[in-house]
Every structure is written in structure tokens, then in C-alpha cells.
Amino acid sequence: MSTSTDGVWRRLLRRRRFRALLQLVVLAAVAASASFLLTPSRVTPAIPGDDSLGQVASATIRAPRDFDVRDREATAQKREEAARSVWAVYDFDLSAGDVLRQRIASAFAQGRAAIEQWKRQNPEKAARLLERGKRRSPEQDELVRGLLTQRDEFWKALQAVMDEEDYLELARAGFDAAVERATDPLIEAANRGYAVAERELLAADRERGIVVRSVPGDPRALAVGGAGPYGMVPPERQMGRDEIDRVRDLAQVRADIDRAAQEKLPQLSPQLRHAVAQAVRRATRPNLAYDDAETRRRQEEKRAAVKEAVLQIRRGERIIEAGEPITKTHLLIFQAMRASGRAASDAQVRWGGALFAALICFSLYVFARRNVRRFRLRTRDVVMLAAVLGLQLLAVRGSLVGAETLRDLLREELHGVYWTWAGEALLAAVPYAAGSMLVRLLLTSEAALVWTAGFAPLCWVMVGSGLQPAVLALVSGVVAADPDSRRRLPGRTVDLRRLGLRACLVRALPGSLLDDGDRRRAGGSRAGRRAPGAAAGAARRPGV
């Protein structure tokens, strides 16, 4: 019975169409197995959606590749904090005292000019007024009434409105130059230190402080160490809480002017002294004012100086643990993963893996049959290659999962460089070259090379587009397929050991080179993230 069955099988294998159908079945079996084995383990768990904030993660999710996540919310928060750290800018008008003095001088000059004009228009009355002196007379009353019509011009020059009685008192004094000089101590009292319109305007910045900028002032006063009307005034200085409490407002300045008038002008009559004080009071302006434009400009400079917050995620880094609540940062990383095309559904990933495996195997088989002279395989050899490919993918996948699991367990025990070494040592146990060595021992070196060329890209897909494992699988497989090893060594057992040793040595060299590149690429990351970055780099540097 067995003989007849074997004969039927042999007759079927002689048919070309049956062999082609059998090869298609083998290809379909490879694609079916690849649909499960090539699904990258780090993207298999479903990526939570944007509506999962606050929910508990059902599975552990790892980064499928290296990528940077721009945290716009954190960037905006840091920029606002930087803007709030800018102290409010207040402009200190160095020319306020000179301007006040000029206004009073201009107003008194305008009053004396109005008196001279009345005298030119009324020479006879002016002569009688001169003869009678300061005694009250009809001519003096007429002069005062004439000056009352010029009151608006006096207010314009003074840039302040006075009571009519105070103005008439100054007019009866003839806007005398001596009365004008009597305003000097009052002007000094008005411009002693800083003055604002209302003290309540400083309440918002009282605890933090303000920046006082001297503008516009005399350029000589703005020079370092330059002397101005307020003494040694720096171009810019910071004012703390104690100094802010000593800043006066206009109400306090005017009270100081009245006090100075009582102390400094005893020679004037009470009515005239009150009129002089009122002229200075009404013309006084604050010399310290908030500069909103300059403050906003400095805030914008601070905002622009803050670099964009970027989360550097390394391949293999654990993003969220099963049972851990999902935060906004997790959602931000998940969005980046979906944007990079790593969050496809399981069905899409499986179909893609199956089609990719079928395309690789079919193209390499056809190319080798047509162009490689010693690549002449029987049907059972093709079946054997497919079985070895599936078993090798399963072994590599299981080794990677086991190595990552053990590495996570060692994370709490080891730290720093020791934890990195432990992770690399665990991942060095992944048997990338085992399949190439087996095919070389059972078939030919050409078959081993073709098998390695097909296994390397499949390994690249399985580890989540990791280039380094694919390079290691390719290089170590080429070394394992060395055709001279069998002629040098008589025993296949020794041959197997020698091939494995040589594959390990060759694979360690590109692993160390790529390790240096990974460390340089991850060197700009923060110190707190180096351990996950190094562990992710170790996932790309496994050995035999």
C-alpha cells in the first residue's frame, strides 16, 4: 500500500502543473504563517483613541520606532510661564522736572506779556498805575479785568486749569519774576523721586517687582554714570517691593507741594502763597508711567526664546503599562504613532505581512532559479525551506519577546549602564543565524544565501522596521553560508560550532558600530530619558 502510494506521489510530482500547484500551496502557507509571525509585537496592541482619556490601558504599548512628539500644550504653557516671568516695564521721565519748570515759566511770561500789551494800549492809565504803585486803584482793577480775558492763554501755557481767584491773585501781583522764582522749591518737592498717577496701578506688580527704564532724558544722563536732573540715573534698573512702597502718587505729591509752600514761602501773603502752590499743583504730572508696548515686546521675546517641547521616544520604549491610566501625554504620543502609520489595524498588518512575505519569497525563488547555477531544488527541498523559514521566524519572535520581558524585570534591579549591558546581553541570545546555518548544512551554500536574503527583510518587518536586526541577520547569514567551511573541516559537528562562532564575531562588529551611531543620535535627549533610549537601542543591537 505504501509502495503504491509512493508511486502515485512520484507520478504526480512528474507533472509540471502539479509541482507548480504544490509550490503555490507552499507559498500560501508561508504567507499565512507570516501574517501571524510578522505582526510587529510592539504594534499589536490596539492604540487607544482620543476619547480614552482617564481610562485604564488594557495592554502594554511600546514604541514601534524612534520618533519625536511635539508637545504643543506643554510648549504653550512654558511660553506663557516665560512671558509671566517678565517684569512690567515703567518709563521714568527724566525731563519731567524741566518740563514743569518750563510750563510755569512760559505761563508767567505770557502773563507779563499781557500786562505789557495792556500798557501799550493804555499809556495814560499805565502811567497813573506806575505812580500809585501797588495800591489798589481803578487802573489796577481795569488791568486785572483785562488780564482776565487772557486767562485761557495762561492756562494753555501752563497746561493746567486754575481757579479764577488764584489766577486773579497772580494777576494782581503782576506775574512778578520774584513770584515765579518762589515756585522753585515747590518744583523740587514735586519731582523728588518717583511719582505715578495712582498708587493702585502698582498693586499688580508690587509683590514681584518692576523694571524702571529712564526715557527719554538727556543723552548725557543716559550714559553709564551720567548725571541728570535726578542725579546718577542708570538707563534701567529693577525696583523691588520696598522701593515700590515709597513711590508717591499725585495726591501725595500735591500734599508735599502744599507743605513745602507753607515752609519755604513765608514771605508771601497767604492768598498769593496759595495761588503759587495751586499753579505748581495743577501743572505737576507723574514721572513714572507703565509702558505696555515695551512690556509686551519683552514678553514676546521671552516666548520666542522658549524652544518647542519635544518628547523623544525611542524604539522599544514602554509608553504605557497595562493597568496604567491614560493621560494627555499618552494621547499625544498615540496621535503621533497614528500619524506615522504605526497604528494600523491587526487585519491590515496581517494582510500586509502576508503579501510582503509572498512577494519576497516568490521573487527570490524565481530569480535564483533563473540566475543561480547551483540553485536546483526538489519539491521537498522547497517545503523544507518554507518550514525552516517559519520555524526561524517563530524562534526569533519568541526570543525577542522573552528578552524584552526579562529586560523589563531587570529594570528595577539594575540602573544606568549596567541595565543597558544586561539588556544587550539578553538580546544577544536571539538566534538570527540559526536558519542560515541549518540550510547550509542540509542543502547548498547558494540555497543558504537565497534563504538569508529572504529572511533578512522579513526580520526587518517583524521587529518593527528595525534596520539593525535585518543587517545582523543578513551579515550573519552570509557568514553562516560560507562554502569553504565544509572543505576545511571534516566533521559537520565541528563545522556547526565554527560557523556559529564566526557568525557571532561578525554580528558583534556591525552591532557595536550601529550602537555608537545610536548613542550619538540619542545624545541630545534629557538625562532622565537615557535609560529607556539605551534600552531601545539595545533592541536594535541583538546578537546570536
Disulfide bonds with the S-S distance in Angstrom:
none
